[in-house]
Amino acid sequence: SGFLKSSVSSQNSQGTKRKWVPKEDATLVSYMVNLHNVGTFNADTRFKTDYLNELERMLEKVLPHAMLKAKPNIESSLGH
């Protein structure tokens, strides 16, 4: 699949850096906005701890070949 070829991992000193393709970035941002608007994972000014796992499940449905995992992929992309 194009996603699998486009999203080959690149390594940094921690081994968690991953190159995201634009469609993955756009989908991640869209789903984060949806989670915030629904409010299920909101806690004051941050998301609750389980939101990364929920994002992983949501992304798996629309980008199954990207194999994005809450840790380290999504977490690293968001700068945690």
mmJSON file of the N, C-alpha and C atoms, coordinates in Angstrom:
{"data_MODEL":{"atom_site":{
"group_PDB":["ATOM","ATOM","ATOM","ATOM","ATOM","ATOM","ATOM","ATOM","ATOM","ATOM","ATOM","ATOM","ATOM","ATOM","ATOM","ATOM","ATOM","ATOM","ATOM","ATOM","ATOM","ATOM","ATOM","ATOM","ATOM","ATOM","ATOM","ATOM","ATOM","ATOM","ATOM","ATOM","ATOM","ATOM","ATOM","ATOM","ATOM","ATOM","ATOM","ATOM","ATOM","ATOM","ATOM","ATOM","ATOM","ATOM","ATOM","ATOM","ATOM","ATOM","ATOM","ATOM","ATOM","ATOM","ATOM","ATOM","ATOM","ATOM","ATOM","ATOM","ATOM","ATOM","ATOM","ATOM","ATOM","ATOM","ATOM","ATOM","ATOM","ATOM","ATOM","ATOM","ATOM","ATOM","ATOM","ATOM","ATOM","ATOM","ATOM","ATOM","ATOM","ATOM","ATOM","ATOM","ATOM","ATOM","ATOM","ATOM","ATOM","ATOM","ATOM","ATOM","ATOM","ATOM","ATOM","ATOM","ATOM","ATOM","ATOM","ATOM","ATOM","ATOM","ATOM","ATOM","ATOM","ATOM","ATOM","ATOM","ATOM","ATOM","ATOM","ATOM","ATOM","ATOM","ATOM","ATOM","ATOM","ATOM","ATOM","ATOM","ATOM","ATOM","ATOM","ATOM","ATOM","ATOM","ATOM","ATOM","ATOM","ATOM","ATOM","ATOM","ATOM","ATOM","ATOM","ATOM","ATOM","ATOM","ATOM","ATOM","ATOM","ATOM","ATOM","ATOM","ATOM","ATOM","ATOM","ATOM","ATOM","ATOM","ATOM","ATOM","ATOM","ATOM","ATOM","ATOM","ATOM","ATOM","ATOM","ATOM","ATOM","ATOM","ATOM","ATOM","ATOM","ATOM","ATOM","ATOM","ATOM","ATOM","ATOM","ATOM","ATOM","ATOM","ATOM","ATOM","ATOM","ATOM","ATOM","ATOM","ATOM","ATOM","ATOM","ATOM","ATOM","ATOM","ATOM","ATOM","ATOM","ATOM","ATOM","ATOM","ATOM","ATOM","ATOM","ATOM","ATOM","ATOM","ATOM","ATOM","ATOM","ATOM","ATOM","ATOM","ATOM","ATOM","ATOM","ATOM","ATOM","ATOM","ATOM","ATOM","ATOM","ATOM","ATOM","ATOM","ATOM","ATOM","ATOM","ATOM","ATOM","ATOM","ATOM","ATOM","ATOM","ATOM","ATOM","ATOM","ATOM","ATOM","ATOM","ATOM","ATOM","ATOM","ATOM","ATOM","ATOM","ATOM","ATOM","ATOM"],
"id":[1,2,3,4,5,6,7,8,9,10,11,12,13,14,15,16,17,18,19,20,21,22,23,24,25,26,27,28,29,30,31,32,33,34,35,36,37,38,39,40,41,42,43,44,45,46,47,48,49,50,51,52,53,54,55,56,57,58,59,60,61,62,63,64,65,66,67,68,69,70,71,72,73,74,75,76,77,78,79,80,81,82,83,84,85,86,87,88,89,90,91,92,93,94,95,96,97,98,99,100,101,102,103,104,105,106,107,108,109,110,111,112,113,114,115,116,117,118,119,120,121,122,123,124,125,126,127,128,129,130,131,132,133,134,135,136,137,138,139,140,141,142,143,144,145,146,147,148,149,150,151,152,153,154,155,156,157,158,159,160,161,162,163,164,165,166,167,168,169,170,171,172,173,174,175,176,177,178,179,180,181,182,183,184,185,186,187,188,189,190,191,192,193,194,195,196,197,198,199,200,201,202,203,204,205,206,207,208,209,210,211,212,213,214,215,216,217,218,219,220,221,222,223,224,225,226,227,228,229,230,231,232,233,234,235,236,237,238,239,240],
"type_symbol":["N","C","C","N","C","C","N","C","C","N","C","C","N","C","C","N","C","C","N","C","C","N","C","C","N","C","C","N","C","C","N","C","C","N","C","C","N","C","C","N","C","C","N","C","C","N","C","C","N","C","C","N","C","C","N","C","C","N","C","C","N","C","C","N","C","C","N","C","C","N","C","C","N","C","C","N","C","C","N","C","C","N","C","C","N","C","C","N","C","C","N","C","C","N","C","C","N","C","C","N","C","C","N","C","C","N","C","C","N","C","C","N","C","C","N","C","C","N","C","C","N","C","C","N","C","C","N","C","C","N","C","C","N","C","C","N","C","C","N","C","C","N","C","C","N","C","C","N","C","C","N","C","C","N","C","C","N","C","C","N","C","C","N","C","C","N","C","C","N","C","C","N","C","C","N","C","C","N","C","C","N","C","C","N","C","C","N","C","C","N","C","C","N","C","C","N","C","C","N","C","C","N","C","C","N","C","C","N","C","C","N","C","C","N","C","C","N","C","C","N","C","C","N","C","C","N","C","C","N","C","C","N","C","C","N","C","C","N","C","C"],
"label_atom_id":["N","CA","C","N","CA","C","N","CA","C","N","CA","C","N","CA","C","N","CA","C","N","CA","C","N","CA","C","N","CA","C","N","CA","C","N","CA","C","N","CA","C","N","CA","C","N","CA","C","N","CA","C","N","CA","C","N","CA","C","N","CA","C","N","CA","C","N","CA","C","N","CA","C","N","CA","C","N","CA","C","N","CA","C","N","CA","C","N","CA","C","N","CA","C","N","CA","C","N","CA","C","N","CA","C","N","CA","C","N","CA","C","N","CA","C","N","CA","C","N","CA","C","N","CA","C","N","CA","C","N","CA","C","N","CA","C","N","CA","C","N","CA","C","N","CA","C","N","CA","C","N","CA","C","N","CA","C","N","CA","C","N","CA","C","N","CA","C","N","CA","C","N","CA","C","N","CA","C","N","CA","C","N","CA","C","N","CA","C","N","CA","C","N","CA","C","N","CA","C","N","CA","C","N","CA","C","N","CA","C","N","CA","C","N","CA","C","N","CA","C","N","CA","C","N","CA","C","N","CA","C","N","CA","C","N","CA","C","N","CA","C","N","CA","C","N","CA","C","N","CA","C","N","CA","C","N","CA","C","N","CA","C","N","CA","C","N","CA","C","N","CA","C","N","CA","C","N","CA","C"],
"label_alt_id":[null,null,null,null,null,null,null,null,null,null,null,null,null,null,null,null,null,null,null,null,null,null,null,null,null,null,null,null,null,null,null,null,null,null,null,null,null,null,null,null,null,null,null,null,null,null,null,null,null,null,null,null,null,null,null,null,null,null,null,null,null,null,null,null,null,null,null,null,null,null,null,null,null,null,null,null,null,null,null,null,null,null,null,null,null,null,null,null,null,null,null,null,null,null,null,null,null,null,null,null,null,null,null,null,null,null,null,null,null,null,null,null,null,null,null,null,null,null,null,null,null,null,null,null,null,null,null,null,null,null,null,null,null,null,null,null,null,null,null,null,null,null,null,null,null,null,null,null,null,null,null,null,null,null,null,null,null,null,null,null,null,null,null,null,null,null,null,null,null,null,null,null,null,null,null,null,null,null,null,null,null,null,null,null,null,null,null,null,null,null,null,null,null,null,null,null,null,null,null,null,null,null,null,null,null,null,null,null,null,null,null,null,null,null,null,null,null,null,null,null,null,null,null,null,null,null,null,null,null,null,null,null,null,null,null,null,null,null,null,null],
"label_comp_id":["SER","SER","SER","GLY","GLY","GLY","PHE","PHE","PHE","LEU","LEU","LEU","LYS","LYS","LYS","SER","SER","SER","SER","SER","SER","VAL","VAL","VAL","SER","SER","SER","SER","SER","SER","GLN","GLN","GLN","ASN","ASN","ASN","SER","SER","SER","GLN","GLN","GLN","GLY","GLY","GLY","THR","THR","THR","LYS","LYS","LYS","ARG","ARG","ARG","LYS","LYS","LYS","TRP","TRP","TRP","VAL","VAL","VAL","PRO","PRO","PRO","LYS","LYS","LYS","GLU","GLU","GLU","ASP","ASP","ASP","ALA","ALA","ALA","THR","THR","THR","LEU","LEU","LEU","VAL","VAL","VAL","SER","SER","SER","TYR","TYR","TYR","MET","MET","MET","VAL","VAL","VAL","ASN","ASN","ASN","LEU","LEU","LEU","HIS","HIS","HIS","ASN","ASN","ASN","VAL","VAL","VAL","GLY","GLY","GLY","THR","THR","THR","PHE","PHE","PHE","ASN","ASN","ASN","ALA","ALA","ALA","ASP","ASP","ASP","THR","THR","THR","ARG","ARG","ARG","PHE","PHE","PHE","LYS","LYS","LYS","THR","THR","THR","ASP","ASP","ASP","TYR","TYR","TYR","LEU","LEU","LEU","ASN","ASN","ASN","GLU","GLU","GLU","LEU","LEU","LEU","GLU","GLU","GLU","ARG","ARG","ARG","MET","MET","MET","LEU","LEU","LEU","GLU","GLU","GLU","LYS","LYS","LYS","VAL","VAL","VAL","LEU","LEU","LEU","PRO","PRO","PRO","HIS","HIS","HIS","ALA","ALA","ALA","MET","MET","MET","LEU","LEU","LEU","LYS","LYS","LYS","ALA","ALA","ALA","LYS","LYS","LYS","PRO","PRO","PRO","ASN","ASN","ASN","ILE","ILE","ILE","GLU","GLU","GLU","SER","SER","SER","SER","SER","SER","LEU","LEU","LEU","GLY","GLY","GLY","HIS","HIS","HIS"],
"label_asym_id":["A","A","A","A","A","A","A","A","A","A","A","A","A","A","A","A","A","A","A","A","A","A","A","A","A","A","A","A","A","A","A","A","A","A","A","A","A","A","A","A","A","A","A","A","A","A","A","A","A","A","A","A","A","A","A","A","A","A","A","A","A","A","A","A","A","A","A","A","A","A","A","A","A","A","A","A","A","A","A","A","A","A","A","A","A","A","A","A","A","A","A","A","A","A","A","A","A","A","A","A","A","A","A","A","A","A","A","A","A","A","A","A","A","A","A","A","A","A","A","A","A","A","A","A","A","A","A","A","A","A","A","A","A","A","A","A","A","A","A","A","A","A","A","A","A","A","A","A","A","A","A","A","A","A","A","A","A","A","A","A","A","A","A","A","A","A","A","A","A","A","A","A","A","A","A","A","A","A","A","A","A","A","A","A","A","A","A","A","A","A","A","A","A","A","A","A","A","A","A","A","A","A","A","A","A","A","A","A","A","A","A","A","A","A","A","A","A","A","A","A","A","A","A","A","A","A","A","A","A","A","A","A","A","A","A","A","A","A","A","A"],
"label_entity_id":["1","1","1","1","1","1","1","1","1","1","1","1","1","1","1","1","1","1","1","1","1","1","1","1","1","1","1","1","1","1","1","1","1","1","1","1","1","1","1","1","1","1","1","1","1","1","1","1","1","1","1","1","1","1","1","1","1","1","1","1","1","1","1","1","1","1","1","1","1","1","1","1","1","1","1","1","1","1","1","1","1","1","1","1","1","1","1","1","1","1","1","1","1","1","1","1","1","1","1","1","1","1","1","1","1","1","1","1","1","1","1","1","1","1","1","1","1","1","1","1","1","1","1","1","1","1","1","1","1","1","1","1","1","1","1","1","1","1","1","1","1","1","1","1","1","1","1","1","1","1","1","1","1","1","1","1","1","1","1","1","1","1","1","1","1","1","1","1","1","1","1","1","1","1","1","1","1","1","1","1","1","1","1","1","1","1","1","1","1","1","1","1","1","1","1","1","1","1","1","1","1","1","1","1","1","1","1","1","1","1","1","1","1","1","1","1","1","1","1","1","1","1","1","1","1","1","1","1","1","1","1","1","1","1","1","1","1","1","1","1"],
"label_seq_id":[1,1,1,2,2,2,3,3,3,4,4,4,5,5,5,6,6,6,7,7,7,8,8,8,9,9,9,10,10,10,11,11,11,12,12,12,13,13,13,14,14,14,15,15,15,16,16,16,17,17,17,18,18,18,19,19,19,20,20,20,21,21,21,22,22,22,23,23,23,24,24,24,25,25,25,26,26,26,27,27,27,28,28,28,29,29,29,30,30,30,31,31,31,32,32,32,33,33,33,34,34,34,35,35,35,36,36,36,37,37,37,38,38,38,39,39,39,40,40,40,41,41,41,42,42,42,43,43,43,44,44,44,45,45,45,46,46,46,47,47,47,48,48,48,49,49,49,50,50,50,51,51,51,52,52,52,53,53,53,54,54,54,55,55,55,56,56,56,57,57,57,58,58,58,59,59,59,60,60,60,61,61,61,62,62,62,63,63,63,64,64,64,65,65,65,66,66,66,67,67,67,68,68,68,69,69,69,70,70,70,71,71,71,72,72,72,73,73,73,74,74,74,75,75,75,76,76,76,77,77,77,78,78,78,79,79,79,80,80,80],
"pdbx_PDB_ins_code":[null,null,null,null,null,null,null,null,null,null,null,null,null,null,null,null,null,null,null,null,null,null,null,null,null,null,null,null,null,null,null,null,null,null,null,null,null,null,null,null,null,null,null,null,null,null,null,null,null,null,null,null,null,null,null,null,null,null,null,null,null,null,null,null,null,null,null,null,null,null,null,null,null,null,null,null,null,null,null,null,null,null,null,null,null,null,null,null,null,null,null,null,null,null,null,null,null,null,null,null,null,null,null,null,null,null,null,null,null,null,null,null,null,null,null,null,null,null,null,null,null,null,null,null,null,null,null,null,null,null,null,null,null,null,null,null,null,null,null,null,null,null,null,null,null,null,null,null,null,null,null,null,null,null,null,null,null,null,null,null,null,null,null,null,null,null,null,null,null,null,null,null,null,null,null,null,null,null,null,null,null,null,null,null,null,null,null,null,null,null,null,null,null,null,null,null,null,null,null,null,null,null,null,null,null,null,null,null,null,null,null,null,null,null,null,null,null,null,null,null,null,null,null,null,null,null,null,null,null,null,null,null,null,null,null,null,null,null,null,null],
"Cartn_x":[0.841,0.0,0.876,0.36,1.072,1.389,0.468,0.714,1.898,1.964,3.035,4.379,4.481,5.731,6.074,5.082,5.308,5.636,5.279,5.418,6.519,7.572,8.7,9.281,9.532,10.043,11.465,11.731,13.103,13.466,14.71,15.123,15.786,15.499,16.272,16.964,17.51,18.274,17.416,16.127,15.261,14.611,14.708,14.117,12.615,12.036,10.589,10.127,11.036,10.655,10.099,9.018,8.365,7.935,8.149,7.706,6.235,5.434,3.998,3.696,2.836,2.41,1.284,1.069,0.064,-1.333,-1.78,-3.118,-3.198,-2.121,-2.095,-2.155,-1.363,-1.385,-2.782,-3.394,-4.722,-5.752,-5.679,-6.624,-6.426,-5.169,-4.879,-5.45,-5.206,-5.711,-7.235,-7.845,-9.309,-9.894,-9.286,-9.794,-9.553,-8.453,-8.22,-9.277,-9.623,-10.676,-11.997,-12.299,-13.533,-13.567,-12.449,-12.405,-12.622,-12.018,-12.186,-13.632,-14.228,-15.604,-16.614,-16.392,-17.286,-17.137,-15.92,-15.691,-15.423,-15.508,-15.322,-13.936,-12.927,-11.554,-10.981,-11.825,-11.36,-11.167,-10.094,-9.819,-9.156,-9.917,-9.421,-8.872,-7.581,-7.007,-6.276,-6.355,-5.654,-6.628,-6.11,-6.875,-6.623,-7.602,-7.416,-6.388,-5.855,-4.749,-5.054,-6.254,-6.577,-6.822,-6.685,-7.02,-6.096,-4.826,-3.92,-4.397,-4.867,-5.378,-6.629,-7.479,-8.678,-8.293,-7.326,-6.848,-6.286,-5.551,-5.005,-6.133,-7.187,-8.328,-9.012,-9.181,-9.844,-9.015,-7.71,-6.84,-6.741,-6.756,-6.678,-7.839,-9.008,-10.181,-10.029,-9.404,-9.309,-7.938,-6.91,-5.545,-4.937,-5.562,-5.116,-3.685,-3.218,-1.877,-0.788,-1.174,-0.186,0.406,-0.32,0.132,0.593,-0.221,0.095,-0.268,0.651,0.436,0.464,-0.333,-0.394,1.009,1.756,3.149,3.987,4.938,5.496,4.998,4.277,3.985,3.176,1.956,1.077,1.653,2.135,2.709,3.874,4.745,5.9,5.47,4.476,3.994,3.44,2.852,2.242,3.226,4.474,5.504,5.523,4.987,5.009,6.39],
"Cartn_y":[-1.192,0.0,1.241,2.332,3.598,4.118,3.916,4.392,3.675,2.379,1.602,2.046,2.258,2.691,4.115,4.983,6.393,6.626,5.704,5.961,5.125,4.883,4.144,4.936,4.258,4.926,5.408,6.607,7.081,7.119,6.928,6.797,8.074,8.456,9.483,8.809,9.575,8.966,8.073,8.356,7.504,6.395,6.452,5.435,5.565,6.752,6.9,7.813,8.443,9.378,8.625,9.126,8.494,9.566,9.342,10.298,10.059,11.094,11.012,11.591,10.912,11.457,12.453,13.415,14.462,13.941,12.861,12.342,11.843,11.241,10.784,11.97,13.007,14.217,14.825,14.982,15.597,14.775,13.456,12.581,12.664,12.672,12.783,14.075,15.192,16.486,16.482,15.972,15.919,15.11,13.957,13.116,13.734,14.464,15.148,16.228,16.956,17.97,17.295,16.169,15.439,14.993,14.435,14.002,15.18,16.312,17.493,17.964,18.021,18.511,17.6,16.302,15.355,15.477,15.738,15.973,14.753,13.574,12.343,12.262,12.772,12.649,13.974,14.967,16.264,16.25,16.932,17.106,18.466,19.44,20.812,21.296,21.611,22.124,21.054,19.813,18.714,17.584,16.578,15.365,14.397,13.546,12.494,11.486,10.697,9.803,8.777,8.298,7.243,7.757,9.061,9.576,9.04,8.746,8.205,6.836,6.015,4.696,4.826,5.794,6.018,6.512,7.415,7.873,6.713,5.822,4.648,3.819,3.57,2.786,3.499,4.818,5.588,5.583,5.783,5.819,4.448,3.394,2.036,1.755,2.335,2.101,2.72,3.894,4.581,4.469,4.148,4.009,2.692,1.552,0.286,-0.098,0.279,-0.115,0.801,1.896,2.81,2.256,1.36,0.702,1.713,2.73,3.765,3.274,3.386,2.958,4.162,4.089,5.187,5.538,4.512,4.705,3.799,4.304,5.638,6.593,6.109,6.922,8.178,8.015,9.164,10.062,9.461,10.212,11.084,10.511,11.235,12.352,12.093,13.092,14.318,14.114,15.207,15.891,15.442,16.103,15.749,14.579,14.154,13.748],
"Cartn_z":[0.0,0.0,0.0,-0.529,-0.567,0.821,1.765,3.129,3.746,3.542,4.145,3.595,2.294,1.689,2.096,2.198,2.506,3.96,4.813,6.24,6.881,6.135,6.687,7.851,8.924,10.124,9.909,10.438,10.521,11.994,12.305,13.699,14.201,15.444,16.128,17.3,18.211,19.299,20.195,20.317,21.127,20.295,18.967,18.123,17.982,18.252,18.192,17.06,16.344,15.289,14.101,13.531,12.401,11.429,10.144,9.136,8.847,9.054,8.802,7.428,6.673,5.383,5.64,4.721,4.96,5.312,4.671,4.971,6.417,6.913,8.304,9.253,8.965,9.789,9.839,8.674,8.593,9.356,9.234,9.928,11.435,11.884,13.314,13.889,13.215,13.695,13.713,12.663,12.585,13.748,14.034,15.11,16.482,16.643,17.917,18.148,17.087,17.188,17.547,16.894,17.2,18.659,19.153,20.557,21.501,21.179,22.019,22.005,20.824,20.703,21.389,21.319,21.986,23.505,23.962,25.381,26.227,25.658,26.423,27.049,26.351,26.821,27.307,27.56,28.04,29.551,29.98,31.413,31.574,32.035,32.166,30.823,30.763,29.517,28.715,29.151,28.481,28.171,27.455,27.233,28.378,28.658,29.657,29.137,30.046,29.712,28.619,28.498,27.532,26.112,25.885,24.564,23.466,23.773,22.756,22.273,23.19,22.804,21.944,22.254,21.453,20.061,19.974,18.662,17.854,18.5,17.817,17.196,17.967,17.458,16.293,16.412,15.358,14.072,14.198,13.024,12.36,13.144,12.598,11.641,11.907,11.059,9.683,9.599,8.305,7.651,8.436,7.922,8.414,8.098,8.678,8.318,7.138,6.711,7.262,7.89,8.465,9.747,10.403,11.632,12.69,12.921,13.903,15.296,16.217,17.593,18.524,19.586,20.556,21.036,21.417,21.822,20.95,20.226,20.301,19.217,18.19,17.01,17.282,17.824,18.047,19.123,20.19,21.295,20.795,19.995,19.475,18.532,17.707,16.757,17.478,18.639,19.387,20.316,20.309,21.091,22.572,22.924,24.333,24.733],
"occupancy":[1.0,1.0,1.0,1.0,1.0,1.0,1.0,1.0,1.0,1.0,1.0,1.0,1.0,1.0,1.0,1.0,1.0,1.0,1.0,1.0,1.0,1.0,1.0,1.0,1.0,1.0,1.0,1.0,1.0,1.0,1.0,1.0,1.0,1.0,1.0,1.0,1.0,1.0,1.0,1.0,1.0,1.0,1.0,1.0,1.0,1.0,1.0,1.0,1.0,1.0,1.0,1.0,1.0,1.0,1.0,1.0,1.0,1.0,1.0,1.0,1.0,1.0,1.0,1.0,1.0,1.0,1.0,1.0,1.0,1.0,1.0,1.0,1.0,1.0,1.0,1.0,1.0,1.0,1.0,1.0,1.0,1.0,1.0,1.0,1.0,1.0,1.0,1.0,1.0,1.0,1.0,1.0,1.0,1.0,1.0,1.0,1.0,1.0,1.0,1.0,1.0,1.0,1.0,1.0,1.0,1.0,1.0,1.0,1.0,1.0,1.0,1.0,1.0,1.0,1.0,1.0,1.0,1.0,1.0,1.0,1.0,1.0,1.0,1.0,1.0,1.0,1.0,1.0,1.0,1.0,1.0,1.0,1.0,1.0,1.0,1.0,1.0,1.0,1.0,1.0,1.0,1.0,1.0,1.0,1.0,1.0,1.0,1.0,1.0,1.0,1.0,1.0,1.0,1.0,1.0,1.0,1.0,1.0,1.0,1.0,1.0,1.0,1.0,1.0,1.0,1.0,1.0,1.0,1.0,1.0,1.0,1.0,1.0,1.0,1.0,1.0,1.0,1.0,1.0,1.0,1.0,1.0,1.0,1.0,1.0,1.0,1.0,1.0,1.0,1.0,1.0,1.0,1.0,1.0,1.0,1.0,1.0,1.0,1.0,1.0,1.0,1.0,1.0,1.0,1.0,1.0,1.0,1.0,1.0,1.0,1.0,1.0,1.0,1.0,1.0,1.0,1.0,1.0,1.0,1.0,1.0,1.0,1.0,1.0,1.0,1.0,1.0,1.0,1.0,1.0,1.0,1.0,1.0,1.0,1.0,1.0,1.0,1.0,1.0,1.0],
"B_iso_or_equiv":[0.0,0.0,0.0,0.0,0.0,0.0,0.0,0.0,0.0,0.0,0.0,0.0,0.0,0.0,0.0,0.0,0.0,0.0,0.0,0.0,0.0,0.0,0.0,0.0,0.0,0.0,0.0,0.0,0.0,0.0,0.0,0.0,0.0,0.0,0.0,0.0,0.0,0.0,0.0,0.0,0.0,0.0,0.0,0.0,0.0,0.0,0.0,0.0,0.0,0.0,0.0,0.0,0.0,0.0,0.0,0.0,0.0,0.0,0.0,0.0,0.0,0.0,0.0,0.0,0.0,0.0,0.0,0.0,0.0,0.0,0.0,0.0,0.0,0.0,0.0,0.0,0.0,0.0,0.0,0.0,0.0,0.0,0.0,0.0,0.0,0.0,0.0,0.0,0.0,0.0,0.0,0.0,0.0,0.0,0.0,0.0,0.0,0.0,0.0,0.0,0.0,0.0,0.0,0.0,0.0,0.0,0.0,0.0,0.0,0.0,0.0,0.0,0.0,0.0,0.0,0.0,0.0,0.0,0.0,0.0,0.0,0.0,0.0,0.0,0.0,0.0,0.0,0.0,0.0,0.0,0.0,0.0,0.0,0.0,0.0,0.0,0.0,0.0,0.0,0.0,0.0,0.0,0.0,0.0,0.0,0.0,0.0,0.0,0.0,0.0,0.0,0.0,0.0,0.0,0.0,0.0,0.0,0.0,0.0,0.0,0.0,0.0,0.0,0.0,0.0,0.0,0.0,0.0,0.0,0.0,0.0,0.0,0.0,0.0,0.0,0.0,0.0,0.0,0.0,0.0,0.0,0.0,0.0,0.0,0.0,0.0,0.0,0.0,0.0,0.0,0.0,0.0,0.0,0.0,0.0,0.0,0.0,0.0,0.0,0.0,0.0,0.0,0.0,0.0,0.0,0.0,0.0,0.0,0.0,0.0,0.0,0.0,0.0,0.0,0.0,0.0,0.0,0.0,0.0,0.0,0.0,0.0,0.0,0.0,0.0,0.0,0.0,0.0,0.0,0.0,0.0,0.0,0.0,0.0,0.0,0.0,0.0,0.0,0.0,0.0],
"pdbx_formal_charge":[null,null,null,null,null,null,null,null,null,null,null,null,null,null,null,null,null,null,null,null,null,null,null,null,null,null,null,null,null,null,null,null,null,null,null,null,null,null,null,null,null,null,null,null,null,null,null,null,null,null,null,null,null,null,null,null,null,null,null,null,null,null,null,null,null,null,null,null,null,null,null,null,null,null,null,null,null,null,null,null,null,null,null,null,null,null,null,null,null,null,null,null,null,null,null,null,null,null,null,null,null,null,null,null,null,null,null,null,null,null,null,null,null,null,null,null,null,null,null,null,null,null,null,null,null,null,null,null,null,null,null,null,null,null,null,null,null,null,null,null,null,null,null,null,null,null,null,null,null,null,null,null,null,null,null,null,null,null,null,null,null,null,null,null,null,null,null,null,null,null,null,null,null,null,null,null,null,null,null,null,null,null,null,null,null,null,null,null,null,null,null,null,null,null,null,null,null,null,null,null,null,null,null,null,null,null,null,null,null,null,null,null,null,null,null,null,null,null,null,null,null,null,null,null,null,null,null,null,null,null,null,null,null,null,null,null,null,null,null,null],
"auth_seq_id":[1,1,1,2,2,2,3,3,3,4,4,4,5,5,5,6,6,6,7,7,7,8,8,8,9,9,9,10,10,10,11,11,11,12,12,12,13,13,13,14,14,14,15,15,15,16,16,16,17,17,17,18,18,18,19,19,19,20,20,20,21,21,21,22,22,22,23,23,23,24,24,24,25,25,25,26,26,26,27,27,27,28,28,28,29,29,29,30,30,30,31,31,31,32,32,32,33,33,33,34,34,34,35,35,35,36,36,36,37,37,37,38,38,38,39,39,39,40,40,40,41,41,41,42,42,42,43,43,43,44,44,44,45,45,45,46,46,46,47,47,47,48,48,48,49,49,49,50,50,50,51,51,51,52,52,52,53,53,53,54,54,54,55,55,55,56,56,56,57,57,57,58,58,58,59,59,59,60,60,60,61,61,61,62,62,62,63,63,63,64,64,64,65,65,65,66,66,66,67,67,67,68,68,68,69,69,69,70,70,70,71,71,71,72,72,72,73,73,73,74,74,74,75,75,75,76,76,76,77,77,77,78,78,78,79,79,79,80,80,80],
"auth_comp_id":["SER","SER","SER","GLY","GLY","GLY","PHE","PHE","PHE","LEU","LEU","LEU","LYS","LYS","LYS","SER","SER","SER","SER","SER","SER","VAL","VAL","VAL","SER","SER","SER","SER","SER","SER","GLN","GLN","GLN","ASN","ASN","ASN","SER","SER","SER","GLN","GLN","GLN","GLY","GLY","GLY","THR","THR","THR","LYS","LYS","LYS","ARG","ARG","ARG","LYS","LYS","LYS","TRP","TRP","TRP","VAL","VAL","VAL","PRO","PRO","PRO","LYS","LYS","LYS","GLU","GLU","GLU","ASP","ASP","ASP","ALA","ALA","ALA","THR","THR","THR","LEU","LEU","LEU","VAL","VAL","VAL","SER","SER","SER","TYR","TYR","TYR","MET","MET","MET","VAL","VAL","VAL","ASN","ASN","ASN","LEU","LEU","LEU","HIS","HIS","HIS","ASN","ASN","ASN","VAL","VAL","VAL","GLY","GLY","GLY","THR","THR","THR","PHE","PHE","PHE","ASN","ASN","ASN","ALA","ALA","ALA","ASP","ASP","ASP","THR","THR","THR","ARG","ARG","ARG","PHE","PHE","PHE","LYS","LYS","LYS","THR","THR","THR","ASP","ASP","ASP","TYR","TYR","TYR","LEU","LEU","LEU","ASN","ASN","ASN","GLU","GLU","GLU","LEU","LEU","LEU","GLU","GLU","GLU","ARG","ARG","ARG","MET","MET","MET","LEU","LEU","LEU","GLU","GLU","GLU","LYS","LYS","LYS","VAL","VAL","VAL","LEU","LEU","LEU","PRO","PRO","PRO","HIS","HIS","HIS","ALA","ALA","ALA","MET","MET","MET","LEU","LEU","LEU","LYS","LYS","LYS","ALA","ALA","ALA","LYS","LYS","LYS","PRO","PRO","PRO","ASN","ASN","ASN","ILE","ILE","ILE","GLU","GLU","GLU","SER","SER","SER","SER","SER","SER","LEU","LEU","LEU","GLY","GLY","GLY","HIS","HIS","HIS"],
"auth_asym_id":["A","A","A","A","A","A","A","A","A","A","A","A","A","A","A","A","A","A","A","A","A","A","A","A","A","A","A","A","A","A","A","A","A","A","A","A","A","A","A","A","A","A","A","A","A","A","A","A","A","A","A","A","A","A","A","A","A","A","A","A","A","A","A","A","A","A","A","A","A","A","A","A","A","A","A","A","A","A","A","A","A","A","A","A","A","A","A","A","A","A","A","A","A","A","A","A","A","A","A","A","A","A","A","A","A","A","A","A","A","A","A","A","A","A","A","A","A","A","A","A","A","A","A","A","A","A","A","A","A","A","A","A","A","A","A","A","A","A","A","A","A","A","A","A","A","A","A","A","A","A","A","A","A","A","A","A","A","A","A","A","A","A","A","A","A","A","A","A","A","A","A","A","A","A","A","A","A","A","A","A","A","A","A","A","A","A","A","A","A","A","A","A","A","A","A","A","A","A","A","A","A","A","A","A","A","A","A","A","A","A","A","A","A","A","A","A","A","A","A","A","A","A","A","A","A","A","A","A","A","A","A","A","A","A","A","A","A","A","A","A"],
"auth_atom_id":["N","CA","C","N","CA","C","N","CA","C","N","CA","C","N","CA","C","N","CA","C","N","CA","C","N","CA","C","N","CA","C","N","CA","C","N","CA","C","N","CA","C","N","CA","C","N","CA","C","N","CA","C","N","CA","C","N","CA","C","N","CA","C","N","CA","C","N","CA","C","N","CA","C","N","CA","C","N","CA","C","N","CA","C","N","CA","C","N","CA","C","N","CA","C","N","CA","C","N","CA","C","N","CA","C","N","CA","C","N","CA","C","N","CA","C","N","CA","C","N","CA","C","N","CA","C","N","CA","C","N","CA","C","N","CA","C","N","CA","C","N","CA","C","N","CA","C","N","CA","C","N","CA","C","N","CA","C","N","CA","C","N","CA","C","N","CA","C","N","CA","C","N","CA","C","N","CA","C","N","CA","C","N","CA","C","N","CA","C","N","CA","C","N","CA","C","N","CA","C","N","CA","C","N","CA","C","N","CA","C","N","CA","C","N","CA","C","N","CA","C","N","CA","C","N","CA","C","N","CA","C","N","CA","C","N","CA","C","N","CA","C","N","CA","C","N","CA","C","N","CA","C","N","CA","C","N","CA","C","N","CA","C","N","CA","C","N","CA","C","N","CA","C","N","CA","C","N","CA","C"],
"pdbx_PDB_model_num":[1,1,1,1,1,1,1,1,1,1,1,1,1,1,1,1,1,1,1,1,1,1,1,1,1,1,1,1,1,1,1,1,1,1,1,1,1,1,1,1,1,1,1,1,1,1,1,1,1,1,1,1,1,1,1,1,1,1,1,1,1,1,1,1,1,1,1,1,1,1,1,1,1,1,1,1,1,1,1,1,1,1,1,1,1,1,1,1,1,1,1,1,1,1,1,1,1,1,1,1,1,1,1,1,1,1,1,1,1,1,1,1,1,1,1,1,1,1,1,1,1,1,1,1,1,1,1,1,1,1,1,1,1,1,1,1,1,1,1,1,1,1,1,1,1,1,1,1,1,1,1,1,1,1,1,1,1,1,1,1,1,1,1,1,1,1,1,1,1,1,1,1,1,1,1,1,1,1,1,1,1,1,1,1,1,1,1,1,1,1,1,1,1,1,1,1,1,1,1,1,1,1,1,1,1,1,1,1,1,1,1,1,1,1,1,1,1,1,1,1,1,1,1,1,1,1,1,1,1,1,1,1,1,1,1,1,1,1,1,1]
}}}
